Structure formats: C-alpha cells, structure tokens
Amino acid sequence: MQTSSIPTSSTLTSSTLTHLECGRCGQRYPAGQLMNLCPACGKPLLARYDLETAKRTLTPAALRDRPATLWRYAEVLPVQRAEAVISLGEGWTPLVKAERLGRTIGCPHTWIKDEALNPTGSFKARGLCVAVSRAYELGARELAVPSAGNAAGAMSAYAAAAGLPAHVFMPADVPMMFRIECAELGASVTLVDGLITDCGVKVRQGVQQHGWFDVSTLREPYRVEGKKTMGYELAEQMGWTLPDVIIYPTGGGTGLVGMWKAFAEMEAMGLIGPQRPRMVSVQSTGCAPMVRAFDQGDEFAEPWQGAKTVADGLRVPAAVGDFLILQALRQSRGTALAVPDQEMLDHARTMGSLTGIFPAPEGAACLAAQIRLLRAGWIRPDETVVLFNTGSGLKYAHLWA
Ligand SMILES: *Cc1c(COP(=O)(O)O)cnc(C)c1O
C-alpha cells in the first residue's frame, strides 16, 4: 500500500463513510484503501455511510449556508480530509423550467437539469472530481481511464488539479475536441483501434505493468458517489420533493445508479419520503444493451455487437453495473427505450431553440424519449418530468456543421 502525500494532521471533512459493500454479493470491505471491483465476485463496490450521524448535520437548514458545489453534501461523500478535496466548482447546476418547450410538446411541467455547466462541460466532472480526490487521498500516484468522450476530459482536469499524471485511452475515431481537451489538460493520450472495451483492456495492462489506478466507471467505488449528488440536488432544488419521471441518457449508468442510491440515503435520513420518480433509461438504437435486457426481463445485459452512435457517452456496449441499472429501472416502475441518432440531432435544435440550452446529443435524446413516451401515454401531460442534459453541445462541433 502506498502512503498518502497528505499530512495526517490536516482538517477533517464531515464525511461519515464507514465501509464499502459489494452491490451484488454484499461482502463488506474497509474503506481506507484503494479498491476496484469486489475481489470476491468481480462486481461494483458501493460506499456506505453512518446515516444516523449524517442526518444530524445534513439538514435543509444547514444546507442553506453551504458552498454551491457538490461538496455541500460532504457527510455523504467519501473524502475524509479537507486537503484532499480537489474542486473546480462542480455541481449545484441549474434546474431550468422549460416553459416554452413544455407547452410545445404538451407537458408543461418539464424541467432540464443542465449539467453542461459543470467544469469540462459535462456531468462527468461530478464523478471524476470525487474519484480523483479520493484516489489522491488514498495515495494513488498515476491515474488511467478508458473513455470515448467526456470522462477522459474530466479525469484529465482533476488529475491536473491534483498534480497527478493521467493516462487516457480513447478509440481512434473519437471526435477531435475530446482528444484535444485531454492533451491540453496535460494527459498522456493513447488512441486505440477499437471500442471503449478495447481501451479498457489497455488500461488494465497499464495497471498491471505500472501500478496506475483505474478510474473506469463503477470499477472503483467513488465516481458513483460524485454522480449521486445529482439526486441530492434535484430534491433540494425541488423543495425536498422529487419529480414523477426522470429521463436519463444511459451509457455506464453511473448517474442513474447514483441517483437511485441517493434517494435511499435521503429517505433513511428523513429528507424525503418513500415516493420515487419513475426512472427512464434512454439509449441509441445503435447501442442499446440496457433496453434489450430490460425488454427481455434479464438481470444482466448481453454486450451489444457493433456499437455505433454519435452520442459518445452512450457508446457503451457492456456496462459493469448493468444489474444495478436494471434493478433501479424495475424498482421504480420505469422503462428503457432507444431512439435513432437522427431523432436526437433533430431534437437538439428543438431543445436549443425553445430553451436556450444547447445540449449534447445525449441530452437531446432525453427530449426525443419524452416525446415518444408522451405519445404512447406512458407519461401523462400533467406529470412533472426532469430531463438530464448531461453535457454541452459545444464539444460536438462535428455533428452540427
Ligand atoms: C458519459 C455520458 C453519458 C452516460 O452517463 P452514464 O452515467 O455513464 O450512463 C451521458 N451523456 C454524456 C454527455 C456523457 O458524457
């Protein structure tokens, strides 16, 4: 075990982290060391907290005076020492009432959580901010990630802020801006002939050979902790209530799994009641492993062959947290649906011109899904619906030209 470079005399955060627990087999592990998947069964580990202690200080009144970043929820975040918090101002993004869009599509209570306002222009900043901070705290010396897009940029940014070397492996056909962003943030970028899964293999070689720490999504326990703060923010911004429906563009599913975890934590702390939104996963018809598994009633998702979509965040043929995504969809009485890329691109302009938010294609996919579900009668016109615009359209210049 490497030792941390942070002095042990430093100030403590109010984190109430107690241990890690496997999301599948339930095996428990101490939280004070760098870990990836469950050594017993190879599935994702989840962070657990002392919520009885957390609820004494994590109150709606106390939150009013806290910073406008995701670190306002420090009790339910894993970082123990204040000096290890690497922050660029992530989180506390606006929840925008989409008045004109809502009226136009016949669903007036439509809201957009605009994650494009995060550092590096996507919600990947949330997960990587927390994962990089925690890895730094636990003594990681070099970080690595496979990514087809925004995760690599966010990892590069937080690694740069922490002063840790970053190794990024991207498919060779990754859009130029994603690659440029990582390079300008000082990461070492390797282009791989193949898909994100092939990039993952390269990362694991580097882990073996050089002792890098792998921050692939759900292969370490803390990216999901950063992304769960979307659930806390949504509840806080809606006055400690939740919408009827959440539509989420699903790749690895970290945000969906994270929000579902956040709702359970919030209920345990008495911040919300038992009511839950129906969770909707939207994917591309060119890569829809979760939709297929959901429709077939499967517990795990078969890898998608020949994954192809312009929505880089959705080009994930196999997700290690597939069973957690499917559980959340089913427990919430939600659904999963795929939309064609062209429909996403068309609806990017619908969203842009009616709200002022220029979405990533993944964000536009949520609107395409909402319209389909309204037409099918699955969403009623009077229901409150939150769409996640997970990234900015600006990095996808190649799509709009
Ligand atoms: C990564 C990404 C997604 C998918 O997020 P997951 O939580 O991994 O499912 C969606 N949209 C954008 C813009 C992304 O970068």
The ligand as an SDF file (V2000), in Angstrom:
LIG
                    3D

 15 15  0  0  0  0  0  0  0  0999 V2000
  -20.9260    9.5600  -20.0750 C   0  0  0  0  0  0  0  0  0  0  0  0
  -22.0680   10.3050  -20.6090 C   0  0  0  0  0  0  0  0  0  0  0  0
  -23.3780    9.8050  -20.5060 C   0  0  0  0  0  0  0  0  0  0  0  0
  -23.6890    8.4690  -19.8750 C   0  0  0  0  0  0  0  0  0  0  0  0
  -23.5120    8.5320  -18.4850 O   0  0  0  0  0  0  0  0  0  0  0  0
  -23.5330    7.2720  -17.5500 P   0  0  0  0  0  0  0  0  0  0  0  0
  -23.7990    7.7780  -16.1870 O   0  0  0  0  0  0  0  0  0  0  0  0
  -22.2140    6.6000  -17.6700 O   0  0  0  0  0  0  0  0  0  0  0  0
  -24.6210    6.3690  -18.0230 O   0  0  0  0  0  0  0  0  0  0  0  0
  -24.4090   10.6000  -20.9790 C   0  0  0  0  0  0  0  0  0  0  0  0
  -24.1790   11.8100  -21.5370 N   0  0  0  0  0  0  0  0  0  0  0  0
  -22.9350   12.3210  -21.6560 C   0  0  0  0  0  0  0  0  0  0  0  0
  -22.7630   13.6700  -22.2900 C   0  0  0  0  0  0  0  0  0  0  0  0
  -21.8410   11.6000  -21.1930 C   0  0  0  0  0  0  0  0  0  0  0  0
  -20.6140   12.1070  -21.3060 O   0  0  0  0  0  0  0  0  0  0  0  0
  1  2  1  0
  2  3  1  0
  2 14  2  0
  3  4  1  0
  3 10  2  0
  4  5  1  0
  5  6  1  0
  6  7  2  0
  6  8  1  0
  6  9  1  0
 10 11  1  0
 11 12  2  0
 12 13  1  0
 12 14  1  0
 14 15  1  0
M  END
$$$$
